[in-house]
Amino acid sequence: MPMAKYRIVIDKGLCQGHGVCAAEAPELFRIVENGMAYPQAELINAVQPPELIDKAENAGAYCPNGAITIVHEDGAA
């Protein structure tokens, strides 16, 4: 069975750097100070390994501000 392909999108307008994503998926996210009012999440790597899709989806589901969207290969979010 092929691994799921997905892309992670972080809405910087919603992100307030709570760090839930980094706690759920430290392989995918980190929190950085970037001169904004709040620290923000950023992707550690532009390539999201297929085996981490469950962690990516948890990070999106538990984000307090709903700033993370997982876009699946077929375009469904």
N, CA, C and O atoms as a GROMACS GRO file, in nm:
protein
  308
    1MET      N    1   0.084  -0.119   0.000
    1MET     CA    2   0.000   0.000   0.000
    1MET      C    3   0.088   0.125   0.000
    1MET      O    4   0.176   0.137   0.085
    2PRO      N    5   0.068   0.218  -0.093
    2PRO     CA    6   0.153   0.337  -0.100
    2PRO      C    7   0.127   0.430   0.020
    2PRO      O    8   0.017   0.436   0.074
    3MET      N    9   0.233   0.500   0.058
    3MET     CA   10   0.222   0.596   0.168
    3MET      C   11   0.145   0.718   0.121
    3MET      O   12   0.153   0.757   0.004
    4ALA      N   13   0.070   0.777   0.212
    4ALA     CA   14  -0.009   0.897   0.179
    4ALA      C   15   0.084   1.014   0.153
    4ALA      O   16   0.185   1.033   0.222
    5LYS      N   17   0.050   1.093   0.053
    5LYS     CA   18   0.125   1.215   0.025
    5LYS      C   19   0.044   1.332   0.075
    5LYS      O   20  -0.078   1.337   0.060
    6TYR      N   21   0.113   1.428   0.136
    6TYR     CA   22   0.044   1.542   0.194
    6TYR      C   23   0.138   1.662   0.199
    6TYR      O   24   0.259   1.650   0.180
    7ARG      N   25   0.078   1.776   0.224
    7ARG     CA   26   0.152   1.902   0.237
    7ARG      C   27   0.096   1.973   0.359
    7ARG      O   28  -0.025   1.973   0.382
    8ILE      N   29   0.183   2.034   0.436
    8ILE     CA   30   0.141   2.107   0.555
    8ILE      C   31   0.141   2.256   0.524
    8ILE      O   32   0.237   2.310   0.469
    9VAL      N   33   0.030   2.323   0.561
    9VAL     CA   34   0.019   2.467   0.542
    9VAL      C   35  -0.003   2.530   0.679
    9VAL      O   36  -0.093   2.490   0.753
   10ILE      N   37   0.080   2.629   0.711
   10ILE     CA   38   0.065   2.703   0.837
   10ILE      C   39   0.014   2.842   0.803
   10ILE      O   40   0.078   2.915   0.728
   11ASP      N   41  -0.100   2.878   0.858
   11ASP     CA   42  -0.156   3.013   0.839
   11ASP      C   43  -0.089   3.105   0.940
   11ASP      O   44  -0.123   3.105   1.058
   12LYS      N   45   0.007   3.184   0.893
   12LYS     CA   46   0.084   3.273   0.981
   12LYS      C   47  -0.004   3.380   1.045
   12LYS      O   48   0.032   3.435   1.149
   13GLY      N   49  -0.117   3.411   0.983
   13GLY     CA   50  -0.209   3.508   1.041
   13GLY      C   51  -0.282   3.454   1.163
   13GLY      O   52  -0.328   3.531   1.246
   14LEU      N   53  -0.292   3.323   1.174
   14LEU     CA   54  -0.360   3.260   1.287
   14LEU      C   55  -0.265   3.209   1.394
   14LEU      O   56  -0.300   3.203   1.512
   15CYS      N   57  -0.144   3.173   1.353
   15CYS     CA   58  -0.048   3.111   1.446
   15CYS      C   59  -0.004   3.210   1.554
   15CYS      O   60   0.034   3.323   1.525
   16GLN      N   61  -0.011   3.164   1.680
   16GLN     CA   62   0.037   3.244   1.791
   16GLN      C   63   0.147   3.173   1.869
   16GLN      O   64   0.178   3.210   1.982
   17GLY      N   65   0.204   3.071   1.810
   17GLY     CA   66   0.320   3.005   1.868
   17GLY      C   67   0.295   2.930   1.997
   17GLY      O   68   0.384   2.922   2.082
   18HIS      N   69   0.176   2.874   2.015
   18HIS     CA   70   0.146   2.799   2.136
   18HIS      C   71   0.237   2.677   2.152
   18HIS      O   72   0.262   2.634   2.265
   19GLY      N   73   0.285   2.622   2.043
   19GLY     CA   74   0.380   2.512   2.049
   19GLY      C   75   0.319   2.373   2.052
   19GLY      O   76   0.391   2.274   2.067
   20VAL      N   77   0.188   2.364   2.039
   20VAL     CA   78   0.123   2.233   2.040
   20VAL      C   79   0.174   2.149   1.923
   20VAL      O   80   0.197   2.029   1.938
   21CYS      N   81   0.190   2.210   1.808
   21CYS     CA   82   0.237   2.138   1.690
   21CYS      C   83   0.378   2.081   1.714
   21CYS      O   84   0.405   1.966   1.678
   22ALA      N   85   0.464   2.160   1.773
   22ALA     CA   86   0.600   2.115   1.799
   22ALA      C   87   0.602   2.003   1.903
   22ALA      O   88   0.687   1.915   1.898
   23ALA      N   89   0.508   2.006   1.997
   23ALA     CA   90   0.498   1.899   2.096
   23ALA      C   91   0.444   1.771   2.031
   23ALA      O   92   0.489   1.661   2.063
   24GLU      N   93   0.347   1.785   1.941
   24GLU     CA   94   0.287   1.670   1.874
   24GLU      C   95   0.379   1.610   1.768
   24GLU      O   96   0.384   1.488   1.752
   25ALA      N   97   0.452   1.694   1.697
   25ALA     CA   98   0.536   1.646   1.586
   25ALA      C   99   0.666   1.725   1.580
   25ALA      O  100   0.686   1.807   1.490
   26PRO      N  101   0.756   1.701   1.676
   26PRO     CA  102   0.882   1.777   1.677
   26PRO      C  103   0.970   1.752   1.555
   26PRO      O  104   1.061   1.828   1.526
   27GLU      N  105   0.941   1.644   1.482
   27GLU     CA  106   1.015   1.616   1.359
   27GLU      C  107   0.971   1.708   1.246
   27GLU      O  108   1.042   1.722   1.146
   28LEU      N  109   0.854   1.770   1.261
   28LEU     CA  110   0.797   1.852   1.154
   28LEU      C  111   0.796   2.002   1.184
   28LEU      O  112   0.813   2.083   1.093
   29PHE      N  113   0.777   2.039   1.312
   29PHE     CA  114   0.756   2.179   1.349
   29PHE      C  115   0.855   2.226   1.455
   29PHE      O  116   0.904   2.149   1.537
   30ARG      N  117   0.882   2.356   1.451
   30ARG     CA  118   0.954   2.424   1.559
   30ARG      C  119   0.890   2.561   1.576
   30ARG      O  120   0.824   2.611   1.485
   31ILE      N  121   0.909   2.620   1.691
   31ILE     CA  122   0.856   2.753   1.720
   31ILE      C  123   0.973   2.850   1.715
   31ILE      O  124   1.077   2.827   1.777
   32VAL      N  125   0.956   2.959   1.640
   32VAL     CA  126   1.064   3.056   1.623
   32VAL      C  127   1.016   3.197   1.653
   32VAL      O  128   0.900   3.232   1.630
   33GLU      N  129   1.107   3.277   1.704
   33GLU     CA  130   1.084   3.421   1.720
   33GLU      C  131   1.117   3.483   1.585
   33GLU      O  132   1.225   3.461   1.531
   34ASN      N  133   1.024   3.561   1.531
   34ASN     CA  134   1.049   3.618   1.399
   34ASN      C  135   1.015   3.766   1.391
   34ASN      O  136   0.992   3.820   1.282
   35GLY      N  137   1.012   3.832   1.506
   35GLY     CA  138   0.985   3.974   1.506
   35GLY      C  139   0.838   4.010   1.504
   35GLY      O  140   0.802   4.127   1.503
   36MET      N  141   0.752   3.908   1.505
   36MET     CA  142   0.608   3.932   1.506
   36MET      C  143   0.563   3.948   1.652
   36MET      O  144   0.643   3.936   1.744
   37ALA      N  145   0.435   3.976   1.671
   37ALA     CA  146   0.381   3.991   1.806
   37ALA      C  147   0.395   3.862   1.887
   37ALA      O  148   0.410   3.866   2.009
   38TYR      N  149   0.389   3.748   1.818
   38TYR     CA  150   0.400   3.618   1.883
   38TYR      C  151   0.507   3.537   1.812
   38TYR      O  152   0.533   3.560   1.694
   39PRO      N  153   0.570   3.442   1.883
   39PRO     CA  154   0.652   3.345   1.810
   39PRO      C  155   0.559   3.264   1.721
   39PRO      O  156   0.438   3.259   1.745
   40GLN      N  157   0.612   3.203   1.618
   40GLN     CA  158   0.528   3.128   1.526
   40GLN      C  159   0.589   2.994   1.491
   40GLN      O  160   0.710   2.972   1.501
   41ALA      N  161   0.501   2.903   1.450
   41ALA     CA  162   0.544   2.772   1.404
   41ALA      C  163   0.604   2.784   1.265
   41ALA      O  164   0.562   2.867   1.184
   42GLU      N  165   0.702   2.700   1.240
   42GLU     CA  166   0.754   2.688   1.105
   42GLU      C  167   0.788   2.542   1.081
   42GLU      O  168   0.815   2.466   1.174
   43LEU      N  169   0.786   2.505   0.956
   43LEU     CA  170   0.821   2.368   0.919
   43LEU      C  171   0.972   2.352   0.927
   43LEU      O  172   1.047   2.440   0.884
   44ILE      N  173   1.015   2.242   0.980
   44ILE     CA  174   1.158   2.213   0.990
   44ILE      C  175   1.215   2.180   0.853
   44ILE      O  176   1.329   2.215   0.823
   45ASN      N  177   1.136   2.113   0.770
   45ASN     CA  178   1.181   2.069   0.639
   45ASN      C  179   1.067   2.085   0.540
   45ASN      O  180   0.952   2.059   0.574
   46ALA      N  181   1.097   2.126   0.420
   46ALA     CA  182   0.994   2.144   0.319
   46ALA      C  183   0.931   2.011   0.277
   46ALA      O  184   0.819   2.008   0.228
   47VAL      N  185   1.004   1.902   0.297
   47VAL     CA  186   0.953   1.769   0.263
   47VAL      C  187   0.897   1.705   0.389
   47VAL      O  188   0.968   1.688   0.488
   48GLN      N  189   0.768   1.670   0.386
   48GLN     CA  190   0.706   1.606   0.500
   48GLN      C  191   0.701   1.456   0.475
   48GLN      O  192   0.630   1.410   0.386
   49PRO      N  193   0.777   1.378   0.554
   49PRO     CA  194   0.781   1.234   0.531
   49PRO      C  195   0.643   1.169   0.545
   49PRO      O  196   0.571   1.199   0.641
   50PRO      N  197   0.606   1.082   0.453
   50PRO     CA  198   0.475   1.018   0.457
   50PRO      C  199   0.447   0.943   0.587
   50PRO      O  200   0.332   0.936   0.631
   51GLU      N  201   0.550   0.886   0.648
   51GLU     CA  202   0.529   0.809   0.770
   51GLU      C  203   0.492   0.897   0.890
   51GLU      O  204   0.455   0.845   0.995
   52LEU      N  205   0.501   1.029   0.875
   52LEU     CA  206   0.465   1.120   0.985
   52LEU      C  207   0.327   1.183   0.966
   52LEU      O  208   0.294   1.279   1.036
   53ILE      N  209   0.248   1.131   0.875
   53ILE     CA  210   0.117   1.193   0.848
   53ILE      C  211   0.027   1.195   0.972
   53ILE      O  212  -0.044   1.292   0.994
   54ASP      N  213   0.030   1.088   1.052
   54ASP     CA  214  -0.054   1.086   1.172
   54ASP      C  215  -0.014   1.197   1.268
   54ASP      O  216  -0.100   1.263   1.326
   55LYS      N  217   0.116   1.218   1.285
   55LYS     CA  218   0.163   1.326   1.373
   55LYS      C  219   0.125   1.462   1.316
   55LYS      O  220   0.086   1.552   1.391
   56ALA      N  221   0.136   1.478   1.186
   56ALA     CA  222   0.099   1.604   1.121
   56ALA      C  223  -0.049   1.633   1.141
   56ALA      O  224  -0.088   1.745   1.172
   57GLU      N  225  -0.131   1.530   1.123
   57GLU     CA  226  -0.276   1.549   1.141
   57GLU      C  227  -0.311   1.581   1.286
   57GLU      O  228  -0.399   1.662   1.312
   58ASN      N  229  -0.242   1.517   1.382
   58ASN     CA  230  -0.265   1.550   1.523
   58ASN      C  231  -0.226   1.694   1.552
   58ASN      O  232  -0.298   1.764   1.624
   59ALA      N  233  -0.115   1.737   1.498
   59ALA     CA  234  -0.072   1.876   1.519
   59ALA      C  235  -0.178   1.973   1.467
   59ALA      O  236  -0.209   2.072   1.532
   60GLY      N  237  -0.232   1.943   1.351
   60GLY     CA  238  -0.339   2.027   1.296
   60GLY      C  239  -0.465   2.022   1.379
   60GLY      O  240  -0.529   2.125   1.401
   61ALA      N  241  -0.502   1.904   1.425
   61ALA     CA  242  -0.625   1.888   1.502
   61ALA      C  243  -0.617   1.957   1.638
   61ALA      O  244  -0.717   2.010   1.686
   62TYR      N  245  -0.500   1.956   1.699
   62TYR     CA  246  -0.486   2.011   1.834
   62TYR      C  247  -0.438   2.156   1.838
   62TYR      O  248  -0.427   2.213   1.946
   63CYS      N  249  -0.409   2.215   1.723
   63CYS     CA  250  -0.365   2.355   1.721
   63CYS      C  251  -0.478   2.443   1.777
   63CYS      O  252  -0.589   2.441   1.724
   64PRO      N  253  -0.452   2.518   1.885
   64PRO     CA  254  -0.557   2.599   1.947
   64PRO      C  255  -0.618   2.704   1.854
   64PRO      O  256  -0.734   2.742   1.872
   65ASN      N  257  -0.543   2.750   1.757
   65ASN     CA  258  -0.592   2.854   1.667
   65ASN      C  259  -0.633   2.801   1.530
   65ASN      O  260  -0.676   2.878   1.444
   66GLY      N  261  -0.620   2.672   1.510
   66GLY     CA  262  -0.657   2.614   1.380
   66GLY      C  263  -0.569   2.665   1.268
   66GLY      O  264  -0.615   2.683   1.155
   67ALA      N  265  -0.442   2.689   1.298
   67ALA     CA  266  -0.351   2.750   1.201
   67ALA      C  267  -0.286   2.649   1.106
   67ALA      O  268  -0.221   2.688   1.009
   68ILE      N  269  -0.304   2.520   1.132
   68ILE     CA  270  -0.237   2.418   1.052
   68ILE      C  271  -0.339   2.340   0.972
   68ILE      O  272  -0.438   2.290   1.026
   69THR      N  273  -0.314   2.330   0.843
   69THR     CA  274  -0.398   2.252   0.754
   69THR      C  275  -0.312   2.146   0.687
   69THR      O  276  -0.201   2.174   0.643
   70ILE      N  277  -0.364   2.026   0.679
   70ILE     CA  278  -0.297   1.919   0.607
   70ILE      C  279  -0.371   1.904   0.474
   70ILE      O  280  -0.490   1.875   0.471
   71VAL      N  281  -0.299   1.923   0.365
   71VAL     CA  282  -0.356   1.908   0.231
   71VAL      C  283  -0.309   1.775   0.176
   71VAL      O  284  -0.190   1.751   0.157
   72HIS      N  285  -0.406   1.687   0.150
   72HIS     CA  286  -0.374   1.553   0.099
   72HIS      C  287  -0.355   1.556  -0.051
   72HIS      O  288  -0.400   1.648  -0.120
   73GLU      N  289  -0.288   1.455  -0.101
   73GLU     CA  290  -0.253   1.446  -0.243
   73GLU      C  291  -0.371   1.473  -0.333
   73GLU      O  292  -0.355   1.536  -0.438
   74ASP      N  293  -0.488   1.427  -0.296
   74ASP     CA  294  -0.606   1.446  -0.380
   74ASP      C  295  -0.666   1.585  -0.367
   74ASP      O  296  -0.766   1.617  -0.431
   75GLY      N  297  -0.603   1.671  -0.282
   75GLY     CA  298  -0.650   1.809  -0.266
   75GLY      C  299  -0.743   1.826  -0.148
   75GLY      O  300  -0.776   1.939  -0.113
   76ALA      N  301  -0.787   1.718  -0.086
   76ALA     CA  302  -0.877   1.729   0.030
   76ALA      C  303  -0.799   1.775   0.151
   76ALA      O  304  -0.684   1.736   0.172
   77ALA      N  305  -0.862   1.860   0.232
   77ALA     CA  306  -0.797   1.907   0.354
   77ALA      C  307  -0.860   1.838   0.474
   77ALA      O  308  -0.819   1.863   0.588
   0.00000   0.00000   0.00000
